[in-house]
Structure formats: structure tokens, C-alpha cells
Amino acid sequence: MNQTPIDYNTAQEVIKSYNLSDFGHATIREVVAISTELETKTGTEFIHMEMGVPGLKAAQVGVEAEIKALENGIASVYPNINGAPEVKTEAARFIKAFIDIDISPEGCVPVTGSMQGTYASFLTCGQCTAGKDTILFIDPGFPVQKQQLIVMGYQHESFDVYEYRGEKLRGILESYLEKGNIAAVIYSNPNNPAWICLTEEELRIIGELATKYDTIVIEDLAYFAMDFRKPLGKPFEAPFQASVAKYTDNYILQISGSKAFSYAGQRIAITAISDKLYHRQFDGLTKRYGGGTFGSVYIHRVLYALSSGTSHSAQLALAAMFKAASDGQFDFVSEVQEYGKRAEKLKKIFTDNGFTIVYNQDLDQPIADGFYFTIAYPGMTGGKLMEELIYYGISAISLSTTGSHQEGLRACTSFIKPHQYDLLKERLKLFKSNHSL
């Protein structure tokens, strides 16, 4: 092994201590733990690209609203399980302002982050109809969502959308839905990790098939309005954030405060259930709970059992951020465009040193620059590349953990510091030298 910034033997010792059967399938948290331990043991700075944690300051309007709420004594009162009226009203208005969809405040439910929102959505969707017990992932996607299904004992299926863009999506999606066992379909848009953005045509296909096969669509909008190729930050003005909600009534939107508002630490998001789905009764839910609609079961049975409500002060922070954005006083899109600027610089450093971008096209357009990008190196599997980069003090996760069938890694831009661009250039130059034929 040629000389590397991280001693090979030390790295091997730490990796082996985690007893992983395949390092390429290590979870995000395991990669974080390994890289952090090596950083401590060797005293060598790591370039952390493994974890999708916001790297910008939390939106001040939210911080101020939350402090005010706490100072007014709200922490001593249990939150209403339905959510504070302020956040429900402002969530519905925000959705109208930036997606151009009408939804009642009733169906806008605060949750402790989209992680809880998707967990509760999976759980409820899988109980609606006998025989519909499987969640379909349009991959690549967020690895932990599959872990959620493992925890609750649900089945899942998936396909990599890489080869099925545009009209091709219809055939592959219908081949799964026509089996009759799919309770819900989930995807993220923009996509984690590929950063592809599903088009209106593709969302129409998903919506039409969801209606045809009576399947619920869970649309994860964690990276809300972050397709920086379009000016999506003007409230009540086109263009709007693309959404399946325009093409079916069978939808649930997950709108998180974590990335768009850099408010990840307070674990706050909105699950927005369409009006028709909210008020719909299902035989499976009636049999299990004795009655109720999808919305009332989601809130008063499932969420109540999971957390008995969401932090009052965080709800009011989110309400303030939604209101400021909808009023045109808080340009949250401009704030997070920093991620796109970082991605542009980082991708050039990687490609200048022999790497390729795995998901490099978004149909007929170059892939956008954003929170994530994907990389590969000739002749290496994703797992091998992931391990090799550890020796150079660079940590990322394998695409195989995201449901992708492509070989490569997901890299996140959020933790990159200004001085690390030159450090990355130096380390990748050495990597290229050590791996040249």
C-alpha cells in the first residue's frame, strides 16, 4: 500500500472493530463513527461527505420565534396532537405559495422531522387495505426509510430509476402496481442521492397510476425548491416546486424544516395529507381501530402512539419561517443555494482527478448542482472506492445502500469548509497518482 494520509493498518484496525460483513454496505452512522474515530486516533482532518446534515446557520426568523415561545411559558403545556393552529394555517399557505396546491390546514400535521412523518405514513398506509402490505421505492433513495420498514416488519420492493426516465417510467411502475400488493410508493424530489428531479411528465405518470391502482404516493420534499436551475423561490409565482399533488388525490407530502430552513436540530416537519385522502375511510383501518378516517387514524392513533405530539416551540418556529417565506420576507432558496455552489466546485475537483459523475444527466439536461452528487472511479466498485477513500481522509457512502444499481458513492456538500477545497485537491491528486495504471 502506498503512503496515504491515514495509516492503512490503523484504518483496517478500526474498520474491523465494527464487525461489518461488507464495508460497502455500512450505514451512514457507521461511516460517520469510523471516520470520526480515525480522525481522533490519527489527528488527521477528514473531509466528511457521508452525512446529509445542514451546514448553514439556522433561519433566524425561526430561532427568534422559538425563543419567544419558550419565554412565554409554552414548554409547560402539552402540545395539541393535531398541531398548533398557526403552523397548520401557515403550512397550507406555504404549500399554496410554492407548490400551487390547495390543501386544508386540517391535513397539515406537524411531526418530529420527516423521519417520523414517513414512519407514520408507512405504518398507516400498510394498514388500509388487506393484501396491500408492501411499500415500493423509486430508487435511489434515503437508506433509513428501508430500515424503518424492517423495524415495523413491512415488506418493500424497489427499482433504480436510472434506466427508466420519462415515458419509460410508466411501464416499470405499472409492472409493480398491477400486482395489487403495493400500499404506497415513495421517492424524493429532488432526489437523495442522485439529485435528479422528476419532471412534470414523470409526476403525471406516477399520479395517474396511483389513481388507477388506488395506491398512495408519499412524496419526500426534504430538499424543497432546491432545483437551482429554476427560480423556485418566489411565493405565489411560477415556476413552482413540482409535485405529484397536481395529478392525484392519493398523496402525502413530507415537508421538512431541516434542509430548506437549516432547522434540523429541532426535528420539525409537516406531513401534508390531501383533503380527499384525509377524509377517506378504509376497511383495514375500520377493522383495526373501530372507525376513523385516514387522517384521524394517522394523527390520533399512530402519531399519538409514537410521540404524543411535536414540540410546541419548534412548531411555532416552523410557522414563523413558513409565514416569512410566503410573505416574501424570507428568501430561503437563496440561502441554500450555497450547496449548489459547493457542488460545482467539488465535482470539478473530483473529475479533474479521474473520477466520473454517476448520475450526470437529468433526462436531456446536465444534473443540477445541489446538496448531493454521485462519484465513481474507473475499475472500482462502490464498496472498494468507499474504503480506499477512507485512507485519504475522505468519507462518503456507497450507492448500493441507497437502492442504486450503479457503482459509486454519494457525496454530500453540507460539511465542506472553505479551506478543504485545496485539501481535497491535494488528497485526490495523491489518490490518482497511487491508482494510475
Buried (B, 14 or more C-beta within 10 A) or exposed (E): EEEBBBBEEBBBEBBEEEEBEEBBBBBBEBBBBBBBBBBEBBEBEBBBBBBBBBBEEBBEBBBEBBEBBEEEEBEEEEBBBBBBEBBBBBBBBBBBBBBBBEBBBBBBBBBBBBBBBBBBBBBBBBBBBEEBBBBBBBBBBBBBBBEBBEEEEBEBEBBBBBEBBEEEBBEBBBEBBEEEBBBBBBBBBBBBBBBBBBBEEBBBBBBBBBBEBBBBBBBBBBBBBBBBBBEBBBBEEEEBBBBBBBBBBBBBBBBBBBBBBBBBEBBBBBBBBBBEBBBBEBEBBBEBBEEBBBBBBBBBBBBEEBBEBBBBBBBBBBBBBBBBBBEEEBBBBEBBBBBBEBBBEBBEBBBEBBBEBBBBEBEEEEBBBBBBBBBBBEEBBBBBBBBBBBBBBBBBBBBBBBBBEBBBBBBBBBBBEEEBBEBBBEBBBBBBEBBEE
